[in-house]
Amino acid sequence: MHFTSERRLDGAVLEREFTLGEIPGILWTPASASASAPAPLILLSPPPLVLRKTYPRLVARARHAAADGFATATIELPGSGDRPRWPGAEQARADLRRAMEAGDPVSDEIIDALVLPLVDKSVPEWQAALDALLSLPEIGGPVGYSGGVISIGTRLVVVEPRISAAVLFAGSFVPRTMFEEARQVTIPLHVLLQWDDEGNDRQAALDLFDAFGSKEKTLHANMGGHTGVPQSAGDEAGRFLARHLK
């Protein structure tokens, strides 16, 4: 991990941009974090957009988490920002646009081509980022996960035992194979669902929630579209993570 910039946000949060190989990312730590008092960590997974476009939302969540004593970190997803594209994903996005513009159902083949390679590439990168972050003296466990493409979060919490609790956003297409992986999830979960999300299959999201194997799982559904998550829902997700990571 190589830090490329550093600045203070209102004196309360240290923001550092970094690269991990070819992967850009951002780490936010509360001013109170130190080697003698390491902060627990929350991984903030962005949507598959340019990290800079989602920065305002991410930094707002990071500030909120820092006020509760958490460090947070995010990384650019494969194929986003300045990272190399891969032809299969570009074709899948084009096929998705055509289907949605025509009002046709989005086929399992399109969903698999769009989501599964992203999951396969993203999860090892998140694990590598976690290795690097936990090697910093001011960062400690436990570790939580919040946000992102729900299939990435599902796979990550299955294979990564260092994650103790997760907030998952039900706002993306779900390949059928992810339902079997969901049954292997056992950590506490808090799932956010926008009831009128124009780009999300509500029934698939409900079925995925039902499939999760966690004994403690909460579905927090709100009226509104994809970007209409109310502040109260974000606050409740923050309280969930604080309850399980402190």
N, C-alpha and C positions, 0 to 999 in steps of 0.2 A: 504494500500500500504506500503510495507516494502522495503526500499532501501538496496541492498546487496553489492554494490560496487560503486566507484566514481573515475573519472579521468578527467583531462583536455586534450583536443585535441588542441594542438598548442596555448593554452591559450585563444582561442576564443570561445570554446564550452565546456560546462560541460556535460559529459556523465555519466549517472547513471543507473545501472541495478536495477531492482526491481522485486518483486513478488507480485501478487494480488491473494491471496489464492494460488491455484496451478498453476496460470498462470504466466510465466516469461515474462518480457518485458524490454524495454530500453527507457529512456527519455533523449533527448538532449535539452539543453537550451543555448541560446546565453549568453555571458558574461554580456551583458547589462541588462538581465532580473532581476527584483527585485520586492519586494512587492510594491514599489512606481511606478514601471514601468513594469507591468506584460506583458509577451510576448503573442501574439496570438498563437494558437496551430494548428498544422497540424497532423492528424492521418495518419501514414504511414503503410498501410496494406501490409503485405508480401504475397508472393505466398505460397501455401500449401507445403512448404519444411521446413527443419530444419532451424530455425532462424539464426543459426551461418553460414550456407551456404550462406544465402542471406545478411549477415552483410555488406560485402564490398559495395554492391549497396545501402543498406539502409543508411549507414553512409555517403556515398557520397551525397545522397539527403539531409540528415540532415545538413551537413556542408553548402550546398548551401542555404538551408532554413534559417539557423542561420545567414548567411551573410545578409539576407533580414530582420532579426529581428524576425524570427519565432522560437518557440519551436516545436519539433517534438517528436512523441512517436510511438512505435510499440509494439505488443504483439505476442507471439507464438500462432498460430492457433490451434484449437482442433485437436488432432490426430497427431500433428507434434512434432518433437524434442523428448524430453523425456516424453511428455504428453501421457496419456493412449490411446491406439488404440481402435476402436470399430469394431466388426466383420463385420457389414454391409458395412462400408467404405472399409475395406480390400478386401472384396469380389467384391465390385464395381470396385476397381482399377484393380483387376485381370481380371474381365470381360472386362474392357476397354482395357487392354493390349492385350488380346486375339483377340478382334475385330480389333484393329489397326494392329496387326501383320499379321492377315489374310486378311487385306484390306477390311474388311466388314464395312458397315455403323455402326456408334455408335447409338444404339437405345435410344429412349426416356427413357426407363426403366433404362438403365445403367446411363444415365445423371442424372436422378432424384435421384437415389440411391447414386450417387457420390457427388452431389452438394447440394441437399436440406437439408440433415442432417447437413452438414457443415455450411450452412447459419443459420439454426435454432439454432445451438450451438454458433456460432461466434458472432452474432449480440448482444445478451444480454451481452456477455463478453466485447465487445467494449463499450457498454453503461456503464457498471460497471467501466471500465478503465477510461472512460471520466469523470464520477463522481469523481473518485479519483484524476485525473490529475487537474481538475478545482478547487479542494479544496486546491491546493498548492498556496501559496501567489504569487509566481513568474509567474504563468500561468493564463492567462485571455482569454476572447473571443476576436473576433469571432473564430470559429472553422472550419477548412477545413478537407477534407478527400482525400487521394491520394493512388492509386495503387490497388493491391490485386486482388482477385477473383471478377469479375464484379458483380456476383449475390449477394455477401456479401455487396458490396458497394451500390447496388440498394436497397436492403432491409433496410440497415442502414440509408440511407438518407431519406427514406420514414418515418421511425418510430422515427427518432431522430431530433427534431426541432432545436437543438443547432448547427447543421452543416449547414453552410451558402453557401458553394460551394464545388464542388468535381471534382477531376480528376480520371477517371475510365479507367482501362486498359482492352481492349477487347481482352483477350488472353485465355479465358477459355470457356468450354461448358456452355450453357445457358438452363436451364429447361424451358419448355413452359409456366409454371405458372408465371415465372418472367416477362413475357411480360405485363401481367396485372398490376403487381406491378410497372413496369417502367412507366406506364401511370400516376401513382400517384406522380412521381417525379416532383418537381416544381423549385428546386434551380438551379442556373447556373451550367452547366456541360461542362467539356472538356474531350473528349473521345479520347484515343490513340489507333490506330489500325495498326498492322503490316500486310501489304497486303498479304505477302506470308507466314504467320504463319502456320507452318506445323501441329500444333495441334489444330487449331482453325477453326471453321466453319465461313468463311468470311460473307456469306449471313446472317447467324443468327446474327452476330455482327451488320451488317448494319440494319437488321430488328429491333433489339433491340434499336439502336440509333434512328430510326424512331419512335419507340413507346414511348420514353421518353417524358413526358409531359412538360418539361421545355420550357419556352419561349426563353431563351438564352441557346443554346447548340452548341458546336463546335465539329466536327469530324476532327481529325488530323491524316491522314493516310500516312504511309511511306512504301516504298518498303523494303523487307527484311523479315527474319524469326523472330521467337519468341523473341530471345535475341538480335536482331539487332536494337533496338530503338536508333536512332541517338541522339547525345548530344543536337542538336538544338531542337529536340522535347521535351526533358526534360526541356530545358531552357524556351520554350514557355509555358509549363505547369506551371512552377514556376511563370512566369509573370502573368498567368491567376489567380493563387491563390493570388498573391500579390495584383492584381487589385481588387479582391472581398473581401479580408480579412483586408485591411488597409484603 
